[in-house]
Amino acid sequence: MKISDVLRNKGSDVVTIAPDDTVATLITLLADHGIGAVVVSGGDGAVDGIVSERDVVRRLHSAGPAVLDEPVSAIMTADVHTCTTQDEVSDLAARMTARRIRHVPVVEEDTLVAIVSIGDVVKHRIRDLSAERDHLEAYITQ
């Protein structure tokens, strides 16, 4: 199965934030959309970084409430691991687990097209396993 299969069910909506927007704006985006990470992009479709709830918490712990007025670029991860729609779901799951990352932007020709979370990958895998089980049960009982 490919990432495109995950996106077919999930959709390709992705929330972005500009690098110079404040961390306070980021927190509002995370809460309003019920998400755990936002792709940082200057608006040209390129992935400049990614920033998560975890990044906010860690920075709050070290810098205090003043971080809320800082730009997102001050706390984002700039070295972003990405995938394409043609990557295998199992390969991406292994990479996410090994690197301990929960969100991976999906890019095509250096342009952001979607984002995949570890939850999306697990949900897709569970659906595949359930379908496989149903086929095996049907085969055995016929």
Order of alpha helices (4+ residues) and beta strands (2+ residues): alpha-beta-alpha-beta-beta-alpha-alpha-beta-beta-alpha
